[in-house]
């Protein structure tokens, strides 16, 4: 008996797939027939997609919300479409593009229309991916031209930090004085104290952190 499956893809782990899940369930696709990948659509080396391909049989139907959820590589989308519809002899339905529903118009004209629309949409999907990469590259270049520095923040200790830190910890000088001796602000001194404490923890020494970890989330 033919089965119906759904495939969902989001580009990263912090993106939400709820909209796609709702669309699948509205069409009666059971949860155990919905496969979800959270990674780029640049190729088809995705674990859940591969698992799905092993499940699909002749006569089954695969549903996706839009063609770019299947992938973003023009040639690979077309190749996968041919594998699914011609080699596996199954149907595909794209929710936001009714023309791309192989259950309909199975005559020669219908196949021609499907192929034509697929070529246009898969080209658009790849073109958008390339435009995103181009905008990212241009944005980074523009930021660098403005003097923005990328990479991890420099945590090199200021001169005399360890001496000032020891005196401050022994309560022989104030925090203000310790920071002044190092040529940094009070907040900067506290930040470097925190870095030193973290380093001590990695060496398996039992220490008490001077400030809550959440105050400096960017160092984790």
C-alpha positions as CSV (number, residue, x, y, z in Angstrom):
1,X,0.0,0.0,0.0
2,X,1.3,3.4,-1.0
3,X,2.5,5.6,1.9
4,X,2.8,9.4,2.2
5,X,5.9,11.0,3.7
6,X,7.0,14.5,4.5
7,X,10.5,16.0,4.3
8,X,11.4,19.2,6.3
9,X,14.7,21.1,6.2
10,X,15.9,24.2,8.0
11,X,19.3,25.7,7.4
12,X,20.5,25.6,11.0
13,X,19.7,24.3,14.5
14,X,18.4,27.7,15.7
15,X,15.8,28.0,12.9
16,X,12.2,26.9,13.6
17,X,10.6,24.1,11.6
18,X,7.1,24.5,13.2
19,X,5.6,26.0,10.1
20,X,6.6,23.1,8.0
21,X,5.5,20.6,10.6
22,X,2.0,22.2,10.8
23,X,1.7,22.1,7.0
24,X,2.5,18.4,6.9
25,X,0.1,17.5,9.7
26,X,-2.7,19.5,8.0
27,X,-2.4,17.2,5.1
28,X,-2.6,14.1,7.3
29,X,1.0,13.0,7.3
30,X,1.8,11.1,10.5
31,X,4.6,12.2,12.7
32,X,6.6,9.0,12.2
33,X,6.5,9.7,8.4
34,X,8.1,13.2,8.7
35,X,11.8,13.4,8.3
36,X,13.7,16.6,9.4
37,X,17.2,17.8,8.7
38,X,18.7,20.9,10.3
39,X,21.5,21.8,7.9
40,X,22.4,23.6,4.7
41,X,20.7,22.6,1.4
42,X,23.9,22.9,-0.6
43,X,23.9,19.1,-1.2
44,X,21.9,15.9,-0.3
45,X,24.4,14.4,2.2
46,X,21.9,14.8,5.0
47,X,21.2,11.9,7.5
48,X,17.4,12.2,7.6
49,X,17.1,12.6,3.9
50,X,19.2,9.5,3.4
51,X,17.0,7.6,5.9
52,X,13.9,8.8,4.0
53,X,15.3,7.6,0.7
54,X,15.7,4.1,2.2
55,X,12.0,4.1,3.2
56,X,10.5,5.3,0.0
57,X,8.9,2.7,-2.2
58,X,7.2,2.7,-5.6
59,X,3.9,4.5,-5.5
60,X,4.7,6.4,-2.3
61,X,4.3,10.2,-2.2
62,X,6.8,12.7,-0.9
63,X,5.6,16.1,0.3
64,X,7.7,19.3,0.8
65,X,6.5,22.8,1.6
66,X,8.6,24.4,-1.1
67,X,11.3,23.4,-3.6
68,X,14.1,25.1,-1.6
69,X,13.4,22.8,1.3
70,X,14.5,19.9,-0.9
71,X,17.7,21.7,-1.7
72,X,19.4,24.7,-3.1
73,X,21.7,23.2,-5.8
74,X,20.2,23.6,-9.2
75,X,21.6,20.4,-10.8
76,X,21.3,18.2,-7.7
77,X,17.6,19.2,-7.2
78,X,16.9,18.1,-10.8
79,X,18.8,14.9,-10.3
80,X,17.0,14.0,-7.1
81,X,13.7,14.8,-8.7
82,X,14.5,12.3,-11.5
83,X,15.6,9.7,-9.1
84,X,12.4,10.0,-7.1
85,X,9.9,10.2,-9.9
86,X,11.4,8.1,-12.6
87,X,13.7,5.6,-10.8
88,X,11.7,5.1,-7.7
89,X,8.4,5.7,-9.5
90,X,6.9,7.7,-6.8
91,X,5.1,11.1,-6.6
92,X,6.2,14.5,-5.2
93,X,3.9,17.3,-4.1
94,X,5.2,20.8,-3.4
95,X,2.7,22.7,-1.3
96,X,3.4,26.2,-2.4
97,X,3.6,25.3,-6.1
98,X,0.5,23.3,-7.1
99,X,2.0,22.8,-10.6
100,X,4.7,20.7,-9.0
101,X,2.4,17.8,-8.1
102,X,3.2,14.7,-10.1
103,X,-0.1,13.1,-9.1
104,X,-1.7,15.3,-11.6
105,X,-1.2,15.7,-15.3
106,X,0.7,12.5,-15.9
107,X,0.5,12.9,-19.6
108,X,3.3,14.2,-21.8
109,X,2.2,17.8,-21.5
110,X,1.9,17.6,-17.8
111,X,5.4,16.1,-17.5
112,X,6.8,18.8,-19.7
113,X,5.2,21.5,-17.5
114,X,6.5,19.9,-14.4
115,X,10.1,19.7,-15.8
116,X,9.9,23.3,-17.0
117,X,8.6,24.7,-13.7
118,X,11.2,22.6,-11.7
119,X,14.0,24.0,-13.8
120,X,13.0,27.5,-13.1
121,X,12.4,27.1,-9.4
122,X,15.6,25.1,-8.7
123,X,17.5,27.8,-10.6
124,X,15.9,30.4,-8.4
125,X,16.7,28.4,-5.3
126,X,20.4,28.1,-6.2
127,X,20.6,31.7,-7.3
128,X,19.2,32.9,-3.9
129,X,21.8,30.8,-2.1
130,X,24.6,32.3,-4.1
131,X,23.2,35.8,-3.5
132,X,23.2,35.2,0.2
133,X,26.8,34.1,0.2
134,X,27.7,37.1,-2.0
135,X,26.0,39.5,0.4
136,X,27.7,37.9,3.4
137,X,31.1,38.3,1.7
138,X,30.4,41.9,0.8
139,X,29.2,42.6,4.3
140,X,32.4,41.2,5.9
141,X,34.5,43.2,3.4
142,X,32.7,46.4,4.2
143,X,33.0,45.8,8.0
144,X,36.7,45.2,7.7
145,X,37.0,48.4,5.7
146,X,35.4,50.2,8.6
147,X,38.0,48.8,10.9
148,X,35.8,46.0,12.4
149,X,38.0,43.1,13.6
150,X,36.8,39.5,13.3
151,X,37.9,36.5,15.3
152,X,38.3,35.8,19.0
153,X,38.8,38.7,21.4
154,X,42.4,39.2,22.5
155,X,42.6,38.1,26.2
156,X,46.3,38.8,26.6
157,X,47.0,40.0,30.1
158,X,48.2,43.6,30.7
159,X,51.6,44.2,32.1
160,X,51.8,43.9,35.9
161,X,48.4,42.2,36.0
162,X,49.4,39.3,38.1
163,X,51.1,41.5,40.6
164,X,48.1,43.9,40.8
165,X,45.8,40.9,41.0
166,X,47.7,39.4,43.9
167,X,47.7,42.7,45.8
168,X,44.0,43.2,45.1
169,X,43.1,39.6,46.1
170,X,45.0,40.1,49.4
171,X,43.0,43.4,49.9
172,X,46.2,45.5,49.9
173,X,44.9,47.7,47.1
174,X,41.4,48.6,45.8
175,X,39.9,47.4,42.6
176,X,40.3,50.9,41.2
177,X,44.0,51.0,42.1
178,X,44.5,47.5,40.6
179,X,42.9,48.5,37.3
180,X,44.9,51.8,37.2
181,X,48.2,49.9,37.6
182,X,47.3,47.7,34.6
183,X,46.2,50.7,32.6
184,X,42.6,49.3,32.1
185,X,39.2,50.0,33.4
186,X,37.6,48.4,36.5
187,X,35.4,46.3,34.2
188,X,38.4,45.3,32.1
189,X,40.3,44.2,35.2
190,X,37.3,42.2,36.4
191,X,37.0,40.6,33.0
192,X,40.6,39.5,33.0
193,X,40.3,38.2,36.6
194,X,37.4,36.0,35.3
195,X,39.5,34.7,32.4
196,X,42.3,33.8,34.9
197,X,39.7,32.0,37.1
198,X,38.5,30.0,34.1
199,X,42.0,29.1,33.2
200,X,42.5,27.8,36.8
201,X,39.4,25.7,36.5
202,X,40.7,24.0,33.3
203,X,43.8,23.1,35.4
204,X,41.4,21.4,37.9
205,X,42.0,23.8,40.7
206,X,39.1,24.6,43.0
207,X,38.4,28.3,42.8
208,X,35.5,30.6,43.4
209,X,34.5,32.7,40.4
210,X,34.4,36.4,41.1
211,X,31.4,37.1,38.9
212,X,28.5,35.1,37.4
213,X,29.4,33.2,34.2
214,X,26.4,34.7,32.4
215,X,28.0,38.2,32.6
216,X,30.6,37.2,30.0
217,X,28.7,34.7,27.8
218,X,30.9,35.6,24.7
219,X,33.9,33.8,26.1
220,X,32.3,30.3,26.0
